[in-house]
Amino acid sequence: MKPRKSAGTEPHYYSDRLIRKLEALRTTPATVVEAPSGYGKSTAVRDFLEERIPRTASVCWFTIVDETPSASYRRFCQELNKIDSRTEQKLSKIGLPNATNVGEMADAIRALDCGKETYFVMDNFQILPDGVPESFLRAMIEHGGKQLHIIIITQVIKRNLLTAISGKGVLRITAADLRLDAEDILRYYALSGARITREQAESIERFTEGWMIAVYLQLRAYKETETLSDNGELLSLMELLVWDKLSEEQQNFLLRISPFAIITATQASAILECEKLPEYALQALGNTFIRYEVVGRRYELHSILIELLIQKRKELGDAYERECLLRAGDIYHKEGKNSKALELYWEAKDYDRMLSLDFSQFMHEYVGKKPFSEFALDVARNCPAKIKKTYLLSMLRVTWALLIAGFVDEFDIQMKELRRMLENSEELNTALRGEWLLLHSWRRLPDLEKMNRLVRNAATFLGGTCSRVILPNCPWCFGNFSMLSVFHSKPGEADREADQLEKFIALYSRLTGGHGAGADLLFRAELAHYRGDLNEAKVLAYKACHIAGKKQQCAVQLGAALHLAEIAVEKSDAAGWQSAIDSMEKAATTQGQTYFILRSTVDILRALLLNELGHQSLFAGWLKTGDTADKILPGMRLSALFVRMSYLVHEKDYTLLAGIAEAELEGLHSSDVLTDTLFSLFAAVGHISLGNRGRALELLDHAANIALPDGFVYLFAVYYWLLQGLPERLVKDRYPELAVRFIEIKERFLTGFNALHEAISTNKLPGSLTSREREVAMLAAEGLRNNEIAKKLMVSENTIRFHLRAVFQKLDIDRRAKLAEKLK
């Protein structure tokens, strides 16, 4: 590679070892370039592709930015369209990758046909969400394009990518390859017209550690002063060599666009309130540390330049910095990018502008790097009452966000304040009063009689309109997927509570556009399951899942899927178990739902099921350690803790198990009957394993007193072995009417446990295909494409895709190449 002039005055220089690595790009199907910011990794790849590949070759450059997963996926598909339109159409139709569709998606990627030498670059890969399935990444790495070269550029390699590339012969270019040693520095400076000694080059290498951007800035300093700077501070060098060379107009311009990491010419013009950027602004944008992306027609500011600009902004005082932030926020607001606008308004502490936004669609997401609940807490505590009163609808949304995030005291304070405001306003008997009553009903949880009364009152105020505060995309029951744990509060009253919940959901769900749809059915499904009536439980769970799915109530769908999986265990139904797992993944990718919450919920549910079958090694590590920070809502805490206690049983750490369970029982509200039962059983397991039989019997007796009046015999049957047979004796002595059902559940659970544990251990889960599925699989294993199989069997190509999807799921594979081995 020849030295190339940059937008500034210095050439781009690359070491011989880096050039050799880059040359291997042309013969390697997949490459990963990993280094922190400032190493010139994107520039090196871009220069190589511009200089060293044939002019007939094609380059597609996909830069990942901070946006929703669906938006990233759309742009990803658009770039793939430049390579293979058929594959793009398939992937667009399949949708976001998840465990259910990843087999079909991998099959499409491996069928990529680019027709000529093609390079597909994915830059800023570290921004990609953690939940992207490993199988999808592996398919990208093992793509089927004979002339296709995948290049991933990232600041860090996350675990899912590391696993995907391990043992796959991927070319890796790291910071070590991008660094410059003393010899490189000598050559670079000479090419730039600067003569230094080897000793000086070694000195530069020592304090810059070969970091390209630091070496470059030191070069600029040397050419200016003919001495090496003794100040290794990068920002100081950048100030001297970049900032100080700008005119006052250019400095002011860059400061004003600094809130944008990526900015378009249109946005930059709006900042200056002009139709066309003046020459001084264009010159400033030609800075070495600002890259122009031709395809997106936007400028990307280097993170180190942004850091300097932020520092300079602050030096000019709060008023100037606030002006910069607000101007940028106003532009985002005008463009409809309210989340970005809120982030900047929040930083400027402009509560009037904050509350003027419609943030209903991201109330349960992150705003920048902080959860929305932090914004809500700040507004609740610091926003002047006069501004709050101006934006009552927004304040109701803020207050709702506080309750979901677990800030109960702040919620109560805001509710009292809002009630006074509503009573003193002209809107006393309007929909806002109804909104307030809807929120207030949740503070009466789990008293369904009071909740029903409040919701009926809310309906009169809302006057047939749907709530604008509680929306269907809000996490149902604060992230809790067990309706029994939420609404069952009095031993022996479960059936009456089921009737009350049915009335509540019928009206509440209508008022909120479907929020909580199917929850009453899930409650009844849980009742039937814990009583041992599998057939009724299965029908109700399917019904709950269907009703919830129509209104995108993922928490209800996930709760129903959990019980369908547990029922499958009792029926020794491996296919049913896997189908339930797959339905969880599908529900978690529902558009418009809170992504990070759903991913954590699926982690919890998978862990519950895998732990139940003795496969603790297969679930998420954060659940084993109890590291739940930033991963769950408060309503999910006890479920996550349940997983951890299950893991402690597996690890035989009975002392810690008993301690945690006893501590939780002391702080548990008496109305939480199901959690009280389960934690009492866990504490009993800990104590009996430690030899404290007396305490174990006390805890078991307490659990029986609150759970068996409702017939929840399942909970005791599955703990039979851990509690050394004590539950069976207790049931026979005190609840003889439940004894037969207890033995039935115990025996079928043991049979199912053995069958599914073995199926997972031997990778045979599930082990049977239908005759048609096997026929399709055999033809696919022979190498036939979907259209060829469809023609041979005289069915549609969609039917073939449907059968192959089922085959991949049942055989737990993600590509056709594995079919032959599995079908032996």
N, C-alpha and C positions, 0 to 999 in steps of 0.2 A: 504494500500500500504506500503510495506516495504521500509525503506530507501535504496536507490540504490547508488552505487559508480558511479561517473561521470568519464569522461576521465581524470580528474585531481585527486585530493586526497579526495575531500569532498563528502559526500552523498547528494543525492537529498532529500529534506525534503518537506513534504506537511502538511498543517494544517488539523486538523480533519474536520473542516467545508468544506474545499476544497475537501477532500476525499469523504465526503457525497454528495457533488454536483456531483463529477465525477462518483460516483456509479449510479447516476440517468441517466447517458448516456445510460446505457443498457436497460432502459425501456422507453426512450424518442425518438420519431422519428427524432427530429431535435434539435440541440444544437448550441448556438452561444457563443463563448468564446471571450470576448472583453477586451483588456488591452493594454496600451502602451508598447513599446519595453522595454525589461529588466525584465518583470514580470514572465518569465518562462512558459508562457501559452502553447507554442508548446511542450516544454519538459514535462510538466505535463500531457498533453493529450497522448503524445507518451508513457510515462512510464505507464500510466493507461492501455492503450491498450495492451502493452506488458505483463503486469502482471495480469490483472484482468478479461480478457475475455477468453473464451474457446479457446484451441489450434485449434479447428476446425473452428473458426470464421475467417473471411477474413477482411483485412484492406487495403484500397486503399488510398494513401496519394497524393493529388494533390496540389503542391505548385505553387501558381500564381507568375509569375515574370513579369518584365517590358518588354513586347513584343507586337507585333501587336495583335488586337482582334482575327484575324483569326488563328494565331499561338496558342494562348491560348485555343481557342475553339477546335482545333485539338487535343491538349494534353488532354483536358477535356474529349473528346469523347474516346480517347485511354484508359483513366483510367476507364471510364464507361464500356468499352468492357470487363474488368476483372469481372464485375458484371453481365452484361446482354448484350450479343453480339447483340441480335435483337434490343434492344433499341439503342445501339451505332450505328448500321447501319441506323436506322431511323433518328437519330439526325444528323449524318454525311450527309445524303442525304438532309435533310431540310436546313442545313446551319446555319449561324449566326442568333441568335434570334432577331426578330424585331416584330413590331406590326402586320405585315401581317401573319407571320408564327408561332407566339407564341402560338396560340391556338392548332395547330397541335403538336407543340413541348411539350406543357404542357401535352397533352394527352399521348404522348410517355413516358414522365417521370413518369406519374402516373400509367403507365402500367409496370413499372420496376419489374422484377422478379429475385430476387437474390438467391433464393433457400436455403440459409443458413444465419446465423447471419453475417451481413456485416456492416462495418463502412467505410463511405466515408468521408474523411477529406479534406476540402478545406482551405489551409493555406495561409496567406498573402492576405486575401480577400480584404483588403483595396486598393490593387493595381488594382483591377478589374475596368474597365472603367465605368464612371457614366451613360453612355447611355444604359446599360443592362436593358431591360424591367422589370418592377416590376413583371409582370405576370410570367416571367421565374423564378425569384427568389422565388415567391410564390409557383410555381409548385415544385421547389426543396424542399422547406420546407414541402409541403403537399404531398410528393411523395407517390407512391402507394406500395412501397416495404414493405411487412409485417415484414420482419426481417432486414430491412435496417435502419441504423442510420446515418443521415447527421450531420456532425460537421463542423461548420464554425469558423475559427480562424482569428481574425482581430484586428488591432490596433484601428480602429474607426468604428462605425456603420454609414454608409451613409444613406441618406434619403430613397432611394429606398429599401434598406434592412430593415430599421426600419419599413417602411410601410408594407412590405411583412410579417414580423414576428408578427406584432401587433395583439393581440387577437387570436393567433394560438397555444397557449400552449407550446411555444418554451422554452426549458431550457436555461437560461442565466447564464453564469459564467463571472463575471466582475473582475476588479482590486481589488475590496473590498474582494472578495473571495480568491484572490491570495496573498494578503498582509499577512505579518507575524506580529502578535502582540507580546507583551513582553513575554508571556508564550510560544509562538511558538519559539521565538528566544532562550529562555532558553533551550528548548528541542533540537533545531537544534545544538546549540553550544555543548551541552552535547554529542549528537550523534557523533559529530566531534572530541570529546576529549578535548573540551575547557570548563573550568569551569568559569562561571561568576555569579555575584549576580543578584538578581531581579532588583536592582537599575541600574546596568549596562545594563541589558536587556531593561529596560524602556528608558534609555538614547539612546541606539542604535535605538530603535523604533522611538524615537522623531526625530532624525536627518536623518534617512533613510526613514521614513514614511512607513516602512514595505516593501519597494521595494526590491524584492528578490536579484537582482544583487548587490545592495548596501550593503545589509546584508551579502551576500557572501564575498564581497571584504573586508568588515570590519572584518569578521571572519578570513580571510587569514592574514590580518594585525595583528590581535590579537595573532594568533598562531606564527607569526614571532617575535613579539616584547613583547608579554605578557602584552601589554597595549592597551587600546582602542585609536584609532586614533582620534585626535581632528580636523582632516581635513576631512570635509564632502565632499570634492570635489571628485567626482567619478573618473575622469580621473587621478587624482593624486594617488588615491588608486590603480587603475589599473596599473599605471606606476610602482608603488612600488612593487606590488605583481605579476604582469604578465611580464611586459616589462623587468624589471631589472633582472628577473630570466633567461632570454634568453641569449644564447651565441651571440657573435657579428655576426656570420654567420646566425643564426636564425633571429636576428633582421633585418639584411639586406634583408633576404629572404622575411619576412613578409612585409617590406616596399615596396619591388618591386612588390608584388602581391596585394598591397592595392588598386590600381585602380579598381580591380575586386571585386564587392560585392559577386559574386559567381564565382568560378573558378574550372576548371577541372584539373585533374592530368596532362593531355597533355599540357594545357596552362601553368601550373606551371613549367613543364619541359622546355617548350619553353622559359620561363622567364630566367631560369638558363642555357639555351643552352645545355641541356643534355637529353639523351634518357630516363633515369630513375631517379626519384627523389632520392637524397641522404638521408641517415638516419636522418641527422640533420633537413632536411626540413620536413620529415614525422613526426618527433617529434614535430616540431613547429605547424604543421597542427593538431596535437592531442590536441591543446589548448582547454581549457574549453569553450572559446568563438568562437570556430569554429566548426560548425556542419557538419558532413559528411552525404550526402544524398545518400544512397546505390543505389536506383533505377536510379537516374540520374548520379551517379558516379561523384559527384562534391562536393566541399566544400563551405559552406556558412558562410561568416564572419559576426559576430554580428555587428550591426550598431554602438555600443559603442566602440568596438575594432577598427572599421574603423576610427571613429572619433579620437581615440588616434594615430593611424598610420598616419593619415593625419597631425596631429599636429607634430609628430616626423619627418615626411618627410620635412615639412617646416623648422624645426629647423636646418636641414642639408644643407639648402641653396637652392637657385633657380636652380642651375645647377643639383643638385642631384634629386630634385623633377621633373624637366623637363625630366631627363633621365628615371625616373620611368614611367612617363605618356607616353612618346614616345614609350618605349618598349612595354607597354601594348597596345597602339594604333596600333603598327605594327602587333601585334599578331591578333587583331581584324580584321585589314585590310586583312591579309593573309587568314583569315577564311571567308572573304566576308561580314563581319558585319561592313559595312561602316559607319552606323549611330553611332555605339559605338566608332569606330575609330575617327570619326570627333569630337565627344565630348571630347576625350582625347587630340587630336591634338590642338583643340581650346583652351583647358585649358593651354596647353604648349605654345600657341602662335606660332606654327610652320606653317606658312602660306604656305610654299612649300608643306608640306605633306597634308595640308587641301585641297589645290586646285588640288592635284594629284588624289583625290578621285572622284569616279562617284557618285555624290549625287543627280542625277536626279530623283530618286524614292522617296526621302523624302524632297524635296525642300519646300514643303508646310505643313510639319509636325513639330513636336517638336524634337529637338536634346537634349536628356536628359530631363531637365525641362525647357528648353528655346526654343522659336520658332526659326525655321531656319533663319527667317528674322534678328534676332539679330546677328547671325553668319555673314550673308551677309553684314550687316551694319558695323561690325567690320572689315571685309576684305576690304570693299570699302574705309574705312577711314584710315586704318593702314597698309595694306599690301604694301610692296615696289613695285614700278612700274615694276622693273625688273622681279619679280616673277609673277606679273599679266600678263606681256607680254608672259611669258613662257606657261601660261595656259589660252589662250584666250577663249576656249570653256567653261571652268569652270567659267571664269569671266562673260561671257554672261549669264550663268545660275544665277550667283550671282546677276547680274544687273536686270534680269527678276524678281527674288524673291523680290528685293527692290521695284519694281513698284507694284507688287501684294500686298505687305504689306503697301503700301501708302507712301513710302519714295520717293516722286516725285523729290525733289531737288537732292537727292543723285543719283537717277536714271539718271537724266540729266547730272550730273557731270561725272558719269561712262561712259555714252554713248559717250560723247565728248572725253574722254580719250581713249576709245576703238576704236573710229573712227580714231584717230591719230595713234594708234598702228597698226591698220589694213592697213592704207595707207602707213605706213613705213615698212610693212612686205612683205614677198614674197607671202602672201596669199590674196592679194588684190582682186582678182577676183574668190575667192573660195567660198565654201559653208558658211564660217564664215561671209562673207560680206552679204550673203543672210539672215543669222540669225540676223545680226545687223539690217537689213532693216525690218524684221518681227517685232522685238521689237520696232523699231522706229515708225512703223505704229500705235501702240497703243497710242502714244503721240499725234496723230492727231484725236483721238476720240473726238467728234462723227462725224467728217467730213468724211463721207464715200467715197466721191470722192477722197480725198487725201489718205485715207487708201487703197482704191483699187489700186491706182497708185503705192504706195509703195510695196504692196503685189505682184503686177505684176513684179516689178523690182526684188523683192526677189526671185521670181520663176526662173528668168533667171540665177541667181547666184547659186541657190540650184541644178539646173540641173536635176530635176526629183526626187531628194531624199527628204525624210521627215526631218523636223527639229529635231535636237537633243537637243534643248533648250525648245521650247514650246511643251509640250507633252500632250496627251489626258487627263492625270490625273490631269492637272492643273485646279484650279477653274476658270470656264468660267466667263468672265466679272467681275473678282475680287470679286466673290461671289454674284453678283446681279442676281436675277432670273426674272426680268422684262426687256425684250428687248426693250420695248417701252420707259422705263425710261432711258435706255442707249443710244439708237440710234435715238430717235425722238428729233430733235433739232430746227425745224422751224415750227411754226404754219401754217397749211394749206398744208404742204409738206409731210404728212405721207405716202401717196401712192408712191410718188417718192422715199422716203427713203426706203420703203419696197423693191422696185426694186433694189436699190443700195446695200442693205444688202444682197439680194439674190445673186448678183454677187460676193460680198465679200466672203460670206460663201462658195460658190462653189469652189473658188480657195484656200482660206485660210485654210479651213478644210482639203482639199487634201494635202496641204503642211505640215500640223501639225498632220497627222494621225487621223483626226476626231475631233479635238478641235473645239467646237462650232457647231457641226452638229445639225441641226434642229432649230437653233436660228432664222433663217429667217422665218420659218413656225410659230414659237411662236410669232414673231412680228406681223405677219398677223392675227394670232388667237386673239391676244390682240386687234388689230384694229377692227376686226369683233365684238368682245364681247362688247367693249366700244361704238360701234355704234348700238348695240342692235340686231345684227344678230346672234342669238344663234346657229342655225343649222350650219352655216358656221364656226363659232368660234369653235364649238365642233369637227367638222371634222378636222379642221386645228390643234387643240390642240392634238387630238389623233395621227395625222400624225407626229407632232413635237415630241411627246413622243416616238413614235416608232423609228423614225430616230435617235433621241438622244440616245435611249436605246441601239441601235446596236453599238454605239461608246462610251458608258458609260459616256455620258454627263449629269451628274446628275442635274446640275443647270437648264438646259433646261427642263428636265423631271419634276423637281419640279415646275418650272414656269407654265408648261402646266397643271400639276395636280391642281395647285391653280385655274386656270381658269375653269377647268372642275368642280371643287367643287362649284365655284361661279355660274356657269351655272346651276348646279344641284339645287342650292337654288332657282333660278328664275323658275325652272321647278317643284318645290316642290318634288324633287326626292331624298328622304332620302337615298335610296340604292346607287344612283350615288354619293352622297356626301361622304358617308362612303367609297365607292370604291376609290374615289380620295384621301382621307386621307390615306388609306392603301397603295396606290401606292407611296405616298411620303415616307412612312417608308421603302418600298421595295427599292426605289431608293437610300435612304440614307445608305443602307448596301451594296452597290455595291463594289465588291473587287477592291482594288487599288485606291480608292478615299480617299480624305482627311476627315478623320472621324470626327474630332472635328468641322470642318466648316460645314459639312453636318448636324450634329446633331443640331447645332445652327440655320441653315437655316430651318430645319423642325420645330423647336420650333417657329420661326417667322411665318412661314406659318400657322401652327395650331392656333397660337394666332390671326392672321388676321381673320381666318374663324370663330373661336369661339367668338371673340369679335363682329364680324358682326352679329352673332346670339344671342348676349346678354348673353354669358356664360364666363365672364371674369375670374371666379374663377378656370377654368379648364386649364389655360395656365401657362407657366413657370414664376416664380416669378421675375427672373432677367429682364424680359421685362417690368414688371410693374414699377420697380424702375429705369430702365435705366442703370443698372450695367452691362455694356457690356465688361468690361475688360477681355482680354484673351479668349473671346468667339466668336468674329466676325472679319472679314476682313473689311478694310475701306469701301469697296464697299457695305457692308451690313448695314452700320451705319444708313442711312436714312430709310431703311426698318424697322429696329429695333425701330427707333424713331417714325415712323408712328404708330407702335403698341402701344408705350407708350402714344402717343397723343390720340389714340382711347380709351385707358384705362382711361385717364383723363376725357374724355367725360362721360364715365360710372360713374366715381367718382364725376362728376359735379364740377371739379376743373377748372372752365373756365378761371380764371385769369392766372393760370400757363399755361394752354393750349394756350391762346392767346399770352402770352409772349414768349413761346418756338417757336411757329409757326412764329411769326413776326421776331424773331431773326434769325431763319433759312432762312427766305425769303430774309433778307438783305444780307446774305452771299452766296446766291444761284447763280450759273452761269445761265445766261439767256438762255443757250442752253438746260437746263434740264426742258423741257416743262411739262412733266407729274408730276414731283415732285413739280414744281412751282404751278401747278393746285391744287394738293391735299393739299399742305400746305396752300395755299390761302383759300381753302374751310374750312380747320380746323380753321384757324385764324378767318374766318367769323363766324364759329359756336361759338367760344369763345366770340367774340365781341357781337353778337346778344343776346347771353344768359346773358351777362352783361349789356344789354340795350343800347349798342353802335351801333344802327341800321345803322347810316350813314357810319361808318367804315366797317361794315359788307357788305353793298351794294357795297362799293368801291372794296373790296376784291373779292366779287362774280363777279362783272363786269370784273375785271382783269382776273379771272379764265376763264370766258366765252370767252373773247377776244383771249386767247391762246389755248383753247381746243375745242370750238364749231366749228371753221372753218374746223376741221377734223371730225366733227360729233360725238365727244365723249360725247354723251348725257347721257350715263349710269352713269358717275361720278356725274352728277347733280341730276339725278332721285333718287339715293340712299341717297342723302343728303337732300331730300325734307323735311323730318320731322325735322331734326336737325336745318335746316335753316328756319323753320316756314313758308314754302310754297313759299319763295322768288324765288327759282330756276324755278318753273313752270311759274310764271309771267314773269320772264326774258326771258325764252325760247319762250313763246307765243308772247311777244312783239317784240323781236329782231331776233328770229330764228323760225318763224312760220312753216317752212318746217320740223322742228324737233319735233313739238308739239305732234303729234300723237304718234310717237315713244317714246317720253318722258313719256306720260301717260301709255302706254303699259308696259314699264319697271317698272315704279313706282308701278303699280297694281300687276304685277306678283312678284316683289320683296317682297311686303308686304305679299302676300299670301304665298310665299315660306318661308319668315322669320317666320311667325306664325306657319307653319307646322313643320319646322325643329327645331325651338326653343322648341316647345312642345315635339317633338320626343326625343331630348336630355334630357329635363327635366324629362321625364317619363321613360327614359332608354329603349325607343322603337325604337331606331335608328339603322338600318332601320327595318320596321315592317313586311315585307312580305318575305316568302320563296317560291320558286318554288315547284310544287307538288312533284318532285323527291327529292328535298332537305328536304322537310317535312317528306317524307317517310323514308329517311335515318336517319333523326334526331330522329324520333319516335323509330326506332329500336335501335339506339345507346342509347337512354334514357332508354330503357328496359334492357340495360346491355350487348347487343350483341357486340362482338368485330368486328373489321373491316373485317376480313376474313369471319366471320359468316354472316355479312350483305351482303358481296359480293356474297357469295354462295346462299343466300336466294333470292337476286334480280338478280342473274345470270349476274353479271358484274364483272370487275376486281377490285382488292383491291385498285389500284391507283385511280379508279373512285370514290370509296367510300371516300378515303382521300380527293380528290378534293371537293366533295360535303360537307364533314364535315368542311373543311376549310372555305368554303363559309358560312355555317351555323354559325360557331363560329364568323366570322366577322360580319355577319348581326345581330346576336343576342347580340353581344358585350360580349361574354363569353370566358373563356379560359379552360373549362373542361367539360367533359361529365356530371358530377354530377349536373350541373346547367340546363341541357337540359329539364328535366321533368318540372321544375318550369316554365321555359320560354315558354314551349309548352302548358301550361294549357289553 
